[in-house]
Amino acid sequence: MSKIYIYDQIGGNGIVALDVIKQLSDLDGDIDVHINSGGGSVSQGIAIYNALKEYEGQVHVFVDGLAASISSIIAMAGDTLTMAEGSLMMVHEVWTEIAGNAGELRKEAEVLEKHTNTILDIYESNTPLSREEIKKMLEAETWLTAEEAYELGIATDISGALKQAASVNINSFMNAPKELEAIIALNTKSLDPDPEPEPEKSNSDSEQPRGEEDQDDHNSLSMVPTAEMAAEATRGLEWRAEYNRGGTEVGVARARDIKNRKTLSQDTVNRMISYFARHEVNKEAEGFRPGEDGYPSASRISWSLWGGDAGQAWANARREDDSEAYYDPEEEEEKNFTDKEFVARLESAKQRLATLTKLAKL
């Protein structure tokens, strides 16, 4: 697969839009775009974003170290966005340095506001976050780890260990976290754009895997959630907002991915299979089905967040041999949260019953 590397500042003496456009004109098919940049020119960054968005093939973005400022906008151009473990993404308001008279400063302020609205539009159209949520993040200069970006529905996946050090001026940021220092200090070899391919093994070198046809069928299945799953996840999110119960932020992040029909990894599918297997018993509890007291229960809402029955069938069709036994600490967190929520509701019910008993005796 063809690769584009954005490993420098955006604009100036770094990477400009024309460089990327020229590379894209020579490519066809799906591409990987690797980002490790502290940002730069807003106009150049937006032009790169638009060029990638207009590319006819699938664009898979990888944050190898840092996607800060306008380079985080470039990351939004991907059909998928994978962040390396230990990588960071930073979003903030557009800013500039200028000297001039009052009129010139007012004109520049108007330009900044327009740029800010543009980047708000881009973040809003490519993430499940609301415009108000994004605006608050920009105002605060928000730094996100790979895990945080994934939970917010910004990143679609997290890959292995951090691959690249970032070359940025840490003093140019207001709220740079300690994790950025670790990325800057990282001393690793640069990625080889054209690595030597590993020699293919012949049948005599290795045993032919059993069930090869079944494995081919498994690999050919789409990893994009179905429309039915998206509708169920949307309902779960709406229920959670209305009733203020059911699931955790992990479940909400999963629902956002499903709602937006983002491509899911096999690791995520394994988490789904594990979740449904452990929570199947909840379908027999009161409030899970329409017409029952307490409908929709917290368990019912959580079930919908993960795609409901449609999600269970979809995930099981992509099952690996050990996926049901997959240990997921996030799933354990979900279970513990549900248990605590149930205990809290039970205690609340007991208190209401005690109050009603006292009133009845008056």
LOLUMPA-596302 format. One record per residue (C-alpha): x, y, z. Coordinates in steps of 0.001 Angstrom, whole numbers, padded with zeros to 6 digits, always signed. Layout:
LOLUMPA-596302
XYZ;...
END
This chain:
LOLUMPA-596302
+000000+000000+000000;+001288+003494-000866;+002371+005703+002023;+002609+009440+002612;+004659+010754+005533;+003845+014083+007183;+006846+014286+009490;+007563+018009+009617;+005953+021358+010331;+003070+022301+008056;+003911+025150+005668;+007027+027339+005564;+010122+025202+005035;+008222+022069+005986;+005441+020224+004176;+003147+022279+001964;-000102+021286+000310;+001443+021184-003159;+003861+018466-002000;+000986+016243-000893;-001119+016989-003972;+001770+015962-006251;+002187+012685-004348;-001540+011950-004531;-001627+012573-008280;+000824+009687-008770;-001126+007239-006614;-004213+005084-006958;-005902+002646-004618;-005884+002866-000834;-003151+004837+000945;-001633+005134+004418;-000882+008621+005748;+001574+008711+008680;+001582+011865+010828;+004186+013097+013291;+003915+016870+013344;+003525+019728+015799;+001382+021715+013350;+002036+024946+011472;+000165+026929+008841;-003629+026721+009117;-004265+027424+005438;-001706+024837+004285;-003091+022275+006711;-006666+022781+005552;-005534+022475+001934;-003831+019149+002745;-006976+017975+004553;-009128+018814+001521;-006719+017111-000885;-006856+013894+001161;-010634+014105+001462;-010978+014402-002306;-008718+011401-002955;-010731+008611-004585;-009271+005691-002611;-009514+004869+001074;-007284+007024+003293;-005942+005360+006451;-004310+007826+008854;-001745+006773+011463;-000529+009079+014237;+002970+007738+014862;+004018+010261+017504;+002210+013584+017570;-000693+015200+015712;-000852+018683+017206;-002620+021847+016147;-003357+021899+012390;-001858+018422+011900;-004772+017086+013969;-007050+018549+011272;-005105+016602+008637;-005716+013470+010722;-009463+014053+010368;-009206+013302+006623;-008826+009572+007215;-011499+006964+006624;-009801+005352+009617;-007592+006959+012264;-005159+004771+014198;-003045+006241+016986;+000083+004494+018218;+000170+003578+021878;+001815+006519+023652;+001080+009025+020870;-000715+012321+021456;-003210+014557+019685;-003617+018237+020564;-006379+020643+019556;-006488+024353+020278;-007844+027638+018971;-006273+029227+015919;-003711+031870+016861;-001245+034163+015130;+001514+036681+015772;+001025+040101+014193;+002055+043702+014542;+000080+046581+013079;-002470+049288+013648;-005970+048847+015088;-007573+048299+011679;-005069+045645+010692;-005534+043853+014019;-009330+043872+013611;-009014+042379+010124;-006701+039678+011434;-009158+038894+014234;-011893+038395+011634;-009646+036003+009703;-008922+034047+012898;-012631+033716+013637;-013255+032386+010132;-010428+029877+010470;-011785+028820+013864;-015249+028208+012398;-013675+026178+009596;-011772+023878+011922;-014858+023536+014137;-016776+022385+011050;-014063+019825+010247;-013868+018375+013768;-017662+018281+014024;-018134+016468+010697;-015466+013860+011436;-016069+013063+015124;-019139+012181+017212;-018552+015215+019454;-020925+018178+019520;-019791+021610+018363;-019993+022932+021925;-017832+020070+023237;-015232+020714+020552;-015257+024451+021221;-014494+023871+024906;-011646+021530+023997;-010137+024127+021658;-010397+026888+024258;-008595+024749+026838;-005818+023526+024471;-006718+019868+024977;-004147+017059+024804;-005480+013564+024171;-003722+010251+024609;-004486+007480+022140;-006820+005876+024685;-008686+009139+025331;-009062+009855+021604;-010420+006339+021091;-012910+006627+023949;-014168+009949+022540;-014699+008319+019155;-012009+010413+017454;-009560+007554+016848;-010914+004334+015378;-008127+002122+016700;-004942+001988+018781;-001849+000273+017408;+001344-000994+019077;+004130+000946+020738;+005091+004511+019800;+007102+004551+016577;+008517+008058+016212;+009875+010912+018250;+008381+014342+017688;+010487+017334+016737;+008628+020342+018128;+009227+023359+020326;+007491+022448+023581;+007457+026129+024619;+005023+026926+021800;+002205+025175+023693;+000380+026446+026768;-000521+023168+028459;+001972+020640+027116;+001659+017421+029163;+004573+015420+030541;+003824+012734+027949;+005005+015129+025226;+008447+015308+026824;+008657+011519+026600;+007750+011628+022904;+010333+014330+022191;+012996+012412+024117;+012284+009181+022266;+015310+008103+020271;+014285+005643+017592;+015189+004938+014021;+013099+006590+011322;+010519+004537+009547;+011729+003104+006273;+009210+004212+003596;+010169+001197+001475;+010989-001669+003847;+012323-004909+002419;+009435-007358+002158;+009747-010557+004148;+010253-013630+001962;+007111-015673+001528;+007126-019107+003090;+006442-022046+000850;+004176-024892+001840;+007287-026921+002623;+008457-024286+005123;+005346-024318+007268;+002313-026410+007965;-000785-025478+005983;-003281-023975+008445;-006412-025998+009037;-009725-024605+007875;-008101-022295+005347;-011337-021808+003409;-013190-020906+006594;-010431-018437+007471;-010699-016837+004029;-014468-016469+004494;-013881-014908+007914;-011354-012430+006522;-013691-011403+003712;-016394-010207+006130;-016818-006458+006335;-015709-004858+009606;-018108-001929+009145;-021131-002055+011498;-024497-002541+009813;-027244+000077+009597;-029315-001991+012065;-026453-001893+014579;-026063+001866+014041;-029776+002411+014706;-029579+000351+017913;-026497+002224+019141;-028196+005541+018390;-031204+004460+020441;-028896+003456+023307;-027220+006869+023286;-030602+008629+023249;-031898+006472+026100;-028772+007097+028173;-029125+010850+027695;-032831+010730+028604;-032716+008357+031601;-029167+009047+032819;-028368+005366+033307;-026862+002398+031515;-023291+001718+030407;-020095+003670+030984;-017941+005952+028876;-016443+002787+027368;-019883+001732+026164;-020607+005248+024940;-017371+005296+022919;-018290+001929+021425;-021778+003214+020567;-020340+006264+018830;-018135+004061+016661;-021099+001855+015756;-023433+004792+015208;-020947+006389+012807;-020317+002987+011194;-016577+003245+011646;-014450+000271+010642;-013851-001871+013748;-010724-003880+014496;-010724-007574+015360;-009701-006581+018883;-012879-004501+019192;-014947-007394+017819;-013402-009633+020495;-014436-007121+023148;-017972-007130+021773;-018192-010932+021816;-016887-010993+025384;-019397-008341+026447;-022417-010079+024907;-021406-013482+026291;-021118-012139+029839;-024292-010060+029721;-026611-012509+027940;-028184-013336+031316;-029303-009701+031708;-031910-010238+028981;-033976-012207+031510;-034029-009383+034053;-037036-007116+034620;-037022-003984+032459;-035090-005428+029540;-038121-005855+027263;-040833-003343+026271;-043822-003371+028607;-041839-004473+031663;-041401-002273+034733;-038317-000093+034522;-037990-000390+030740;-035468+000439+029426;-033327-000859+032281;-029666+000082+032662;-028742-003329+031260;-031028-002830+028258;-029512+000571+027503;-025986-000833+027826;-026923-003723+025494;-028081-001215+022875;-024881+000822+023205;-022952-002242+022025;-025234-002699+018995;-027980-004840+020547;-028972-008236+019168;-027816-007159+015717;-024378-006337+017129;-024193-009669+018919;-024964-011620+015724;-022564-009471+013696;-019699-009905+016175;-020263-013656+016545;-019996-014048+012765;-016470-012616+013067;-015532-014777+016035;-012005-015995+016659;-011494-019289+018494;-010719-017649+021836;-012693-014419+021489;-015414-015351+023985;-012764-015969+026656;-011105-012640+025813;-010322-010737+029025;-011181-007107+028638;-010401-004756+031553;-012773-002204+030013;-015543-004813+030094;-014729-005501+033758;-015035-001765+034414;-018413-001799+032666;-019563-004720+034829;-018402-003105+038066;-020101+000150+037139;-023374-001667+036436;-023161-003507+039756;-022590-000264+041654;-025435+001404+039793;-027771-001449+040700;-026783-001248+044381;-027349+002513+044369;-030798+002116+042827;-031648-000618+045340;-030628+001593+048263;-032662+004460+046834;-035703+002189+046526;-035285+001044+050135;-035175+004641+051322;-038327+005508+049381;-040079+002457+050827;-039048+003429+054378;-040395+006947+053800;-043703+005646+052471;-044010+003263+055450;-043548+006172+057868;-046128+008255+056033;-048627+005380+056137;-048362+005265+059935;-049196+008953+060356;
END
